């Protein structure tokens, strides 16, 4: 088991453009073969439950996505007909919009940028994927955007099955 930071540039990550007005994926993490990624709902930073998510989401004009953008993590597993919510839906992204990524990482702000997961942890096997999805009136531009999950919130395990 090892700690693992993930970002929009990670090998396991696929950046996608959302369809405005519809809940669609913007970032998908697909673990490598023989690997399980465990996303933790409790980390040592801050006092609130949740997985820290550091974001700077911008449109093609370089403007932040609107604060009323909905954000949620959903998992796709071979046994599921549809993606399954694995986090609470965030219906206001003001904490991410109003703070820089550096400010989001500060101890005094980190609780504001945590996304509460369903259960103590979410396990994503090599045959599964976890997606960060948004419902926004604007389309994300990944050439001007960033997304990070800190190493304290992600564990990497060998997996056979």
Backbone as a ProteinNet text record, in pm:
[ID]
protein_1_A
[PRIMARY]
XXXXXXXXXXXXXXXXXXXXXXXXXXXXXXXXXXXXXXXXXXXXXXXXXXXXXXXXXXXXXXXXXXXXXXXXXXXXXXXXXXXXXXXXXXXXXXXXXXXXXXXXXXXXXXXXXXXXXXXXXXXXXXXXXXXXXXXXXXXXXXXXXXXXXXXXXXXXXXXXX
[TERTIARY]
83.7	0	88.8	53.5	127.5	31	73.1	-5.3	14.9	-85.8	-77.3	-150.6	-82.6	-152.5	-198.1	-309.7	-364	-394.7	-385.2	-420.7	-477	-514.2	-565.7	-458.5	-333.2	-221.9	-170.3	-228.1	-183.5	-205.3	-122.6	-133.7	-271.8	-333.2	-463.9	-579.9	-550.3	-654.3	-685.5	-813.4	-859.6	-941.9	-897.9	-970.8	-1081.1	-1197.1	-1309.8	-1378.2	-1445.2	-1525.4	-1668.4	-1726.2	-1865.3	-1959.2	-2080.1	-2187.6	-2263.9	-2265.4	-2334.7	-2480.5	-2522.2	-2659.7	-2692.6	-2593.7	-2614.9	-2501.2	-2534.1	-2431.2	-2345.4	-2220.9	-2129.3	-1989.9	-1910.3	-1775.3	-1682	-1593.5	-1486.1	-1349.2	-1343.9	-1217.1	-1245.7	-1180.4	-1199.4	-1066.5	-1068.2	-950	-976.8	-888.8	-899.5	-770.3	-774.3	-651.4	-583.6	-451.2	-374	-410.4	-385.9	-410.9	-337.4	-404.9	-344.2	-341.4	-419.8	-417.9	-558.5	-569.5	-691.4	-658.4	-739	-723.9	-831.7	-789.9	-882.8	-886.4	-1003	-1023.7	-1081.6	-1013.5	-1047.9	-1139.4	-1237.4	-1331.1	-1283	-1172.4	-1115.5	-964.6	-914.3	-769.8	-723.4	-592.3	-539.4	-549.5	-558.6	-569.3	-711.9	-724.9	-857	-929.8	-1055.4	-1132.8	-1259.2	-1302.9	-1425.4	-1398.4	-1503.1	-1493.7	-1488.7	-1430.5	-1429.2	-1291.4	-1290.9	-1169.4	-1132.9	-1013.7	-975.4	-965.9	-1022.5	-1021	-980.6	-864.5	-813.7	-844.1	-922.5	-971	-953.5	-928.7	-940.2	-1004.8	-1135.9	-1211.3	-1248.8	-1202.6	-1223.7	-1280.8	-1349.6	-1404.9	-1304.8	-1343.9	-1252.3	-1213	-1287.8	-1252.3	-1158.8	-1125.9	-1040.9	-1117.2	-1249.5	-1332.7	-1362.5	-1373.2	-1411.7	-1550	-1572.2	-1706.8	-1800.3	-1927.5	-2021.7	-2030.8	-2056.7	-2062.1	-2177.7	-2281.3	-2393	-2368	-2244.4	-2205.7	-2219.6	-2282	-2295.1	-2175.2	-2121.6	-2002.6	-2027.4	-1988.6	-2009	-1909.5	-1869.2	-1791.9	-1889.6	-1874.6	-1955	-1862	-1896.1	-1816.5	-1889.3	-1809.7	-1862.4	-1797.1	-1881.2	-1833.3	-1901.3	-1836.2	-1895.4	-2032.7	-2061.2	-2189.4	-2301.4	-2268.5	-2369.1	-2419.3	-2549.6	-2607	-2576.2	-2570.3	-2545.5	-2439	-2374	-2280.1	-2350.1	-2276.5	-2330	-2260.9	-2340.3	-2284.9	-2203.3	-2079.7	-1994.6	-1955.6	-2016.5	-1996.2	-2127.1	-2129.4	-2239.8	-2224.6	-2334.3	-2328.8	-2302.9	-2205.7	-2178.7	-2255.4	-2347.4	-2431.6	-2385.7	-2275.7	-2220	-2068.4	-1998.6	-1852.9	-1779.1	-1846.5	-1785.3	-1650.6	-1636.1	-1504.2	-1391.1	-1417.9	-1315.8	-1296.4	-1403.5	-1397.4	-1330.4	-1355.4	-1306.1	-1165.4	-1112.2	-978.3	-886.6	-762.8	-665.7	-633.8	-572.3	-532.6	-439	-346.8	-254.8	-331.9	-432.7	-513.4	-597.6	-646.3	-725.3	-643.8	-513.6	-425.7	-395.1	-417	-389	-479.4	-423.7	-495.6	-626.9	-627.8	-750	-861.5	-827.6	-927.7	-963	-885.7	-898.1	-1036.1	-1098.3	-1230.6	-1334.9	-1317.5	-1412.9	-1407.6	-1296.1	-1280.6	-1276.5	-1336.1	-1350.1	-1483.8	-1482.9	-1605.2	-1632.8	-1750.1	-1784.1	-1819.7	-1749.7	-1773.7	-1881.3	-1937.2	-2034.4	-1954.9	-1964.6	-1888.8	-1751.7	-1672.7	-1539.2	-1439.3	-1461	-1369.5	-1441.9	-1389.1	-1441.1	-1327.9	-1350.9	-1251.5	-1281.9	-1181	-1193.9	-1090.9	-1140.9	-1052.6	-1006.7	-913.9	-860.7	-965.6	-1077.8	-1185.4	-1293.2	-1276.6	-1371.8	-1311.6	-1392.2	-1340.7	-1420.8	-1355.6	-1423	-1417.5	-1532.2	-1542.3	-1582.1	-1516.1	-1559.2	-1651.9	-1777.3	-1876.9	-1929.3	-1966	-2023.3	-2149.1	-2235.5	-2349.5	-2331.3	-2291.9	-2259.1	-2316.2	-2344.7	-2391.5	-2276.5	-2153.3	-2034.3	-1953.8	-1876.4	-1793.7	-1651.2	-1595.1	-1459.2	-1356.6	-1249.9	-1135.8	-1014.7	-969.9	-860.8	-726.4	-711.8	-585	-570.1	-681.4	-678.5	-724.5	-743.5	-798.3	-701.7	-725.6	-643.6	-733.3	-691.5	-760.1	-657.5	-659.8	-564.8	-633.1	-594.4	-629.8	-499.2	-485.6	-358.4	-330.5	-203	-160.9	-219.7	-252.2	-311.2	-452.3	-515.8	-651.6	-666.1	-553.9	-560.5	-456.3	-498.6	-408.1	-410	-293.6	-281.7	-246.7	-323.3	-303.6	-289.4	-210.6	-214.2	-352.1	-396.5	-528.6	-528.9	-584.9	-605.5	-752.2	-812.7	-952.8	-1018.4
-117.3	0	124.4	220.1	345.7	461.1	577.2	696.8	740.4	803.6	838.6	969	1068.4	1189.3	1169.2	1228.8	1219.8	1361.2	1379.8	1509.8	1490.3	1599.6	1597.6	1554.3	1551.1	1511.3	1370.9	1302.3	1167.3	1070.3	965.6	863.2	797.7	783.4	718.8	812.1	939.5	1040.4	1064.5	1083.4	1124.5	1251.7	1358.7	1484.9	1481.7	1533.6	1536	1671.2	1708.8	1831.1	1795.3	1873.1	1851.3	1906.1	1855.2	1909.1	2007.6	2137.3	2234.6	2196.7	2211.6	2186.1	2041.3	1952	1808.3	1758.8	1674.4	1614.8	1521.5	1560.2	1482.1	1481.1	1376.8	1366.5	1473.8	1523.4	1610.8	1547.8	1452.6	1388.3	1245.8	1148.7	1007.9	948.8	875.9	802.6	653.8	588	446	378.5	306.4	247.1	151.7	143.7	51.1	-92.2	-185.3	-327.7	-370.7	-451.2	-501.6	-401	-292.2	-185.3	-152	-121.7	-69.5	67.1	166.4	298.6	314.5	354.7	373.7	522.3	582.3	723.8	736.5	811.1	816.8	934.3	908.3	1012.3	1087.2	1046.8	1114.9	1124.4	1246.2	1270.2	1350.4	1356.2	1423.3	1575.6	1632	1777.4	1823.7	1930.7	1984	1899.5	1936.9	1863.3	1799.4	1842.4	1788.9	1658.8	1577.1	1458.8	1502.4	1417.5	1443.1	1426.3	1413.4	1401	1539	1590.9	1720.8	1714	1814.4	1824.8	1967.3	1981.6	2113.6	2139.5	2244.2	2269.3	2413.8	2430.5	2558.9	2525.8	2538.8	2501.7	2627.2	2634.1	2754.2	2719.4	2817.7	2801.1	2852.1	2851	2888.8	3036.1	3119.7	3261.3	3284.1	3176.5	3188.8	3227.7	3231.1	3265	3139.2	3151.9	3036.2	2986.5	2855.8	2803.7	2869.5	2886.9	2953.4	2882.1	2961.2	2904.3	2806.1	2814.4	2720.9	2589.1	2567.8	2440.5	2329	2219.6	2101.2	2010.7	1952.5	1867.4	1741.2	1625.4	1498.6	1394.5	1302.1	1185.4	1070.2	1001.2	881.6	771.4	648.1	531	454.4	395.2	307.1	172	71.9	-64.5	-157.7	-268.1	-359.5	-413.2	-420.2	-475.7	-372.6	-245.4	-139.2	-102.6	-79.1	-34.3	113.9	191.9	335.7	374.9	490	538	555.1	526.8	533.2	646.2	730.6	839.4	781.6	827	784.3	902.8	1018.8	1136.8	1212.5	1302.1	1396.5	1496.5	1537.8	1637.5	1776.2	1844.5	1983.4	2070.4	2152.2	2231.7	2376.4	2408	2542.7	2530	2570.6	2554	2682.7	2771.5	2897.7	2879.2	2780	2765.4	2743	2667.6	2641.7	2763.2	2836.8	2953.2	3071.8	3088.6	3205.9	3190.7	3068.5	3044.5	2990.6	3036.1	2978.5	2836.1	2757.5	2621.7	2626.4	2721.8	2735.4	2766	2853.2	2886.1	2766.3	2686.8	2568.9	2469.2	2462.4	2367.6	2409.9	2536	2585.2	2518	2489.7	2420.8	2490.5	2623.9	2695.3	2690.1	2653.2	2647.9	2506.8	2407.6	2274.1	2211	2237.8	2179.4	2230	2350.5	2409.3	2342.2	2274.8	2212.6	2059.4	2006.2	1861	1818.4	1704.3	1644.7	1521.2	1517.3	1405	1282.8	1174	1048.1	966.7	870.8	778.7	668.1	660.1	560.3	612.2	522.6	559.2	576.1	501.6	505.7	452.7	486.6	435.1	358.6	230.4	146.1	138.6	169.1	162.8	63	-51.4	-157.4	-124.8	-205.7	-182.9	-199	-261.7	-275.7	-169.8	-82.2	24.7	159	261.4	397.5	489.8	596.8	700.2	827.6	897.5	1016.1	1137.1	1247.2	1375.8	1433.6	1456.7	1503.7	1639.9	1720.4	1851.2	1872.3	1954.8	2009	2159.5	2218.5	2360.2	2422	2548.9	2620.2	2650.6	2633.1	2658.8	2530.7	2526.2	2410.1	2432.9	2330.4	2339.9	2342.4	2416.4	2419.6	2370.9	2248.5	2188.8	2256.4	2334.6	2406	2517.4	2552.9	2660.2	2613.3	2482.5	2428.7	2331.2	2305.1	2212.5	2135.2	2013.1	1932.4	1842.3	1839.1	1759	1690.6	1566.8	1494.8	1468.4	1514.4	1499.6	1355.7	1324.2	1188.7	1139.2	1229	1182.8	1127.7	1153.9	1108.8	989	941.4	829.3	724.5	600.4	487	397.7	344.4	252.5	115	13.8	-123.1	-216.3	-324	-428.7	-495.7	-537.8	-598.8	-712.7	-824.5	-937.1	-974.6	-985.3	-1023.6	-971.6
0	0	0	-84.1	-86	-106.5	-59.1	-82.3	-226	-281.6	-423.4	-448.9	-500.4	-542.7	-687.2	-720.2	-856.1	-904.9	-1035.1	-1092.3	-1232	-1291.6	-1428.5	-1528.1	-1484.9	-1571.4	-1541.6	-1442.3	-1406.6	-1521.7	-1523.8	-1627.4	-1627.9	-1510.3	-1497.7	-1533.8	-1558.5	-1578	-1725.4	-1751.9	-1884	-1866.3	-1931.8	-1927.8	-2033.3	-1996.6	-2088.8	-2081.5	-2189.2	-2187.6	-2152.7	-2063.2	-2025.6	-2132.2	-2129.7	-2211.4	-2123.6	-2158.1	-2073.1	-2049.3	-1922	-1884.2	-1854.1	-1865.6	-1841	-1751.2	-1653.8	-1568.2	-1653.1	-1674.6	-1758.7	-1696.6	-1726.4	-1670.7	-1728.2	-1640.5	-1687.6	-1661.8	-1568.2	-1535.4	-1489.1	-1552.3	-1519.1	-1476.9	-1364.6	-1319.4	-1338.4	-1412.9	-1445.8	-1398.1	-1284.3	-1229.5	-1328.1	-1318.6	-1401.3	-1365.8	-1457	-1430.9	-1304.5	-1221.7	-1099.3	-986	-1000.2	-900.5	-853.3	-725.2	-666.5	-608.4	-637.8	-576.9	-471.2	-352.1	-239.8	-206.6	-221.8	-194.7	-54.2	33.3	175.6	207.8	292.7	334.4	458.2	515.4	631.1	611.5	621.3	609.1	729.3	749.1	868	860.3	742.8	728.8	752.3	829.1	858.3	959.5	987.8	1087.4	1030.1	914.2	855	780.1	766.7	682.5	536.9	454.2	311.3	250.7	119.9	40.3	-12.9	19.8	-34.9	-187.8	-250.3	-395.9	-429.7	-491.4	-526.2	-673.1	-699	-833.8	-877	-1003.6	-1071.7	-1206	-1213	-1332	-1409.2	-1535.1	-1616.7	-1752.5	-1811	-1945.2	-2049	-2174.7	-2283	-2280.8	-2207.4	-2192.6	-2074.4	-2002.4	-1884.4	-1759	-1768.5	-1653	-1572.1	-1438.4	-1356.9	-1396.5	-1384.3	-1407.1	-1305.6	-1340.6	-1249.1	-1114.5	-1008.2	-873.2	-856.4	-940.9	-928.5	-1002.3	-1046.4	-1107.9	-1004.8	-1043.8	-957.4	-982.7	-876.1	-884.8	-803.6	-858	-787.4	-839.7	-751.2	-794.3	-817.3	-930	-956.9	-1005.5	-968.2	-1007.6	-1116.7	-1204.8	-1308.4	-1286.2	-1261.9	-1238.1	-1336.8	-1375	-1473.2	-1434	-1305.1	-1259.2	-1254.7	-1276.1	-1269	-1407.7	-1417.9	-1544.9	-1570.4	-1462.6	-1471.4	-1370	-1389.9	-1289.2	-1153.9	-1046.7	-910.5	-834.7	-769.6	-689.4	-574.7	-559.3	-448.6	-360.3	-387.3	-303.4	-293.3	-199.6	-187.6	-302.3	-361	-468.5	-409.1	-464.1	-427.6	-525.7	-476.4	-565.2	-577.7	-511.7	-517.9	-507.8	-611.7	-612.6	-573.5	-499.9	-457.9	-386.2	-295.7	-230.2	-331.4	-436.9	-538.4	-629.6	-652.8	-740.6	-672.6	-542.8	-470.3	-414.1	-412.2	-357.9	-467.2	-468.8	-561.9	-516.4	-602.4	-564.4	-443.3	-441.7	-327.3	-199.1	-206.6	-88.6	-44.5	-139.3	-106.5	-25.1	-50.6	18.8	162.5	197.3	332	433.8	549.5	657.5	692.6	692.7	732.8	626.4	503.6	396.5	351.3	393.1	333.9	357.2	471.7	497	396.5	347.2	252	115.1	85.9	-46.5	-37.5	68.2	79.8	22.4	-44.4	-96.6	-11.8	49.7	136.7	53.1	80.4	10.1	80.7	9.9	67.2	136.8	268.2	343.8	383.4	445.3	492.8	379.3	270.3	156.3	33.1	-81.9	-208.8	-275.5	-302.7	-369.6	-518.5	-598.4	-744.1	-795	-843.9	-894.2	-1036.1	-1085.6	-1219.9	-1329.3	-1299.4	-1398.9	-1381.5	-1281.7	-1252.6	-1294.6	-1282.9	-1298.1	-1207.2	-1166.5	-1088.7	-1171.4	-1174.5	-1258.5	-1174.9	-1201.1	-1148.7	-1255	-1215.8	-1311.1	-1268.6	-1367.6	-1340	-1423.3	-1370	-1444	-1436.7	-1548.1	-1553.3	-1680.4	-1673.7	-1792.9	-1888.2	-1841.5	-1923.4	-1942.1	-2049.6	-2079.8	-2028	-1966.1	-1912.7	-2026.2	-2002.8	-2094.7	-2014.9	-2043.1	-1965.1	-1989.6	-2094.7	-2114.3	-2011	-1943.3	-1843.5	-1705.9	-1688.7	-1564.8	-1498.3	-1368.9	-1290.7	-1193.6	-1160.4	-1059	-991	-857	-780.2	-662.9	-636.7	-515.1	-441.8	-316.8	-246.6	-205.1	-186.5	-153	-21.5	71.6	198	179.1	64.1	41.7	-49.4	-105.1	-201.1	-164.3	-159.6	-135.4	-258.4	-292.1	-404.7	-349.6	-389.4	-342.8	-461.7	-447.9	-551.5	-549.1	-664.3	-672.7	-775.1	-734.1	-825.6	-822.2	-934.9	-934.9	-1052.6
[MASK]
+++++++++++++++++++++++++++++++++++++++++++++++++++++++++++++++++++++++++++++++++++++++++++++++++++++++++++++++++++++++++++++++++++++++++++++++++++++++++++++++++

